[in-house]
Amino acid sequence: MISYLRGKVKLARWGLIILDVHGVGYKVNVAPQIKIKNNIVDTEEEIELYIHQHIREDSDDLYGFLSYQELELFEMLISVNGVGPKAGMNIMASGKTDRIITAISSDDVSFFTAISGIGKKAATKIILDLKSKVSGDKSINVLSGGGDSDDLVDALLRLGYKNSEIAAILMKIPDNISDLEEKVRWCLKHLAKS
């Protein structure tokens, strides 16, 4: 696996560079944090990239980052079920690493839903799956809106359901159900089906 490259930028396009490493050209997908002025980079200057190599049946893609922390965050993001490398790069392009980590640890669903290709379900799943990894906090505040929502989450947790199952079902509760007892019954009915 390729994990690090250092070389001269031979060609640069938005979100992509070809890196010349001792005469071998590597096509590397990059986030806009790697500044490219007018699609031209000084080819005399070397650049160092930490690499994630994503291998599938039909492709072998490289994703490059200026710091190891960015690479780690990207790999955490794509470890979330439903978040692929393209969505991961869109998230990485949305802000600095610290801002993305803050959005995860502070349950900022709107930060993620503002990113192309990330819906509310994916945003909630990212926060649920990564919050404990980035902050050591295993709470699931993203699921709750206070009051009845907290009680509903607590009830489902006590019944043995997992955070991911609860997050998925909470987003499906019809708006016309407002009573806590009815919500619990509705959730139990639909959780039993899945």
N, C-alpha and C positions, 0 to 999 in steps of 0.2 A: 504494500500500500504506500502511496505517496503521501507524506505528511508535511513536507516543507520544501519550498523551492526558493532559490535566489538567482536572479538573472536580470537581463535587460528587457524592457518592454519593446517588442518589435512592432506591435500593432495594438491600437486601443480603440474600442467602441464602447458605447454606453453599456455598462454591465458586463463587459468582456474584454480580456486582454490576451494577447499571445506573448508568452514569456520565453525569451531565448535563454536557455540554460546550457552553456557550452555547446552551442550549435544545434540543440534539440529544442523545437518549439512546442510549448505546452499551452493549450487553449484553456484559460481559467475564467470561470464566472466570478465576478467581483461585485461587491456592493458599492454604491456611489461614494462611500467614505474615502475610497481611493480616488483622489482628485485627478480628473483628466480635463485639461483645458483644450477646448476646440478639437477634441478627439486626437490630440497630439501629445505625446509624453516624450520628455527628453530621453532618447534612447541611449545616451551615455551614462545615465544614472541607473544604478542597480536598485532593484526592489526585492524585499523579502516578504514571502507570503506563507502563512500557515495554511495547510491544505486539507480539505475534506474530499476524499475520493468516493464518489457515489457510483456504484456498479450495479447495472441492471442487465437483463438479457440482451437488450438492444442498444445499450450505450454505456459509456464509461466517462463520467463527467467530473471535472475538478472545480471546487469552490474555494476561493482564496480570501484570506483575511489578514489584516495588518498585525493583529495581536492574537496571542493564544487564547486570551479571554473571549474574544469575538468568536473564535472557532468553537470553543467549549459551549458558548451560548447557542450558536447555530446548531450544534449537534444535539443539545438538549431540546431545542425547538422541533427538530425533525424526528426526535424520538417519540413525540406525541402522535398518536394514531390519527391519521387524516391530514397531517402537516408534512408536505413533501419539501424537497429542496427549493423549488420555485417560491412556494409560500414562505419558507424559512428565509430566503433572500429578501423577499418583500418586507418581512418583519425587520430584518437586519438593516434594510435601507431606510426604515421609518424613523430611526433615531440612534443615538449613541447607546452603547451597551448598558450604561448605567440607567438610562431612561427606560429601556425595555425591562430591565430587572425591577425597577421601581414600579412599572405598570403591572408586572406579575405579582409582586409582593403586596401591592396596595389594591389588588382586585379591580384594576382599571380596565374593565371590559371594553369601554368605548375607545380606548387607545388602539386595541386590536381590531375592532370592527371598522375603524376608519381606514384600515389597510386593505388594499385590493385583494380579493380572494379569501378574506377571513370574515366569516359570519359570526353570529352570536354564539352558536354552539361550539364552533372551533375555538373562539376566544375563551369561552368558559372552560373548555377542556384544557387549553394551554395553561390557564391559571391553576386549575385543579391539579394537573399533573406536575407542574413545575414549581409551584409555590414553596413546597417544603424543601426542594432542592436549592432554591435561590435564597431563601430566608430562614430556613429551619423551622418555619411556622406551618404546622399541619392543620391550621384552622381552615374552614371552608366558608368564609364570609362571602365569597363570590356567589354562593348559592342562596344567601339569605338577604332579605330586604328588611329585616327587623320584625318584631312581633310574631304574627302567625307563621311567617316563613321560617323563623328560627325554630319554633316549636315543631313544625312539620319536618324539617331537616333532622332535628334531634330524635323525633319519633322514628323516622326511617332508619337512622343510624342504629338506634337501640334494637330495631328489628333485624339487624344484620346486613343491611344493604350497604354497598360500597359507594364512596363519594362520586365516582363516575356514573354509576347507575342513577343516583339521586339527581345529579346535575342534568342528565339526559331527560329524566321524567319530569322534573320541575318546569322545564321549558315547554312541555307539552300540555300542561294543565290548562284547560279552557278558562278564559277570562270570566265566564259567568259563574264559576264556582268560587265562592268567597269564604264559606264556612270552613274552619280548620278540619272538623270531623269529616266533612264531605271530601276535602282535598286528600286526607289520609286514605279514605276508602277508594277514591279514584286512583290514587298512586298505587295502592296495593293491588287493585284489580289489573292495572296495566303493567305493573312490574311482574306479576305472576304470568302474564302472557309471554313475556320476553325471556 
